[in-house]
Every structure is written in C-alpha cells, then in structure tokens.
C-alpha cells in the first residue's frame, strides 16, 4: 500500500502553519513516527517512509500486510 499525507514535521509546516496541509482536502497531518505507529497498530508492516520528492510538505509511506 502507498500512503501520501501532509508531513507535520516538515519545514514547510513551520513556515506556513495555516495552509501547509492543503485544507479542506486533507484534515490531518502526520510525522514519520505517528504515521508508522498508526499503520503498525492497524496491522501493517512499514517498508519505507520518504519525504520531499514532489512536495516538501508530504510524506510517502509504503506498507504491506504481513502474511
């Protein structure tokens, strides 16, 4: 699975705190740690988390269900 979310730990979130996450389309942002915990608690194995390839305020996460 591939997940793309606003990165609340990004420099962009600090410089533009009101609009960095693209409201009203995205209501929540995550940091690397919180995104990883959320997916692991849902039973996923996080393969990789990357940031800043297309837009510096985003995280891309690649995960899979074990088994």
Secondary structure, DSSP 8 states (H G I E B T S, - for coil): -EEEEEETTSHHHHHSTTTTT-TTT---EE-HHHHHHHHHHTTEEEEEEEE-SS-TTEEEEEEEE--
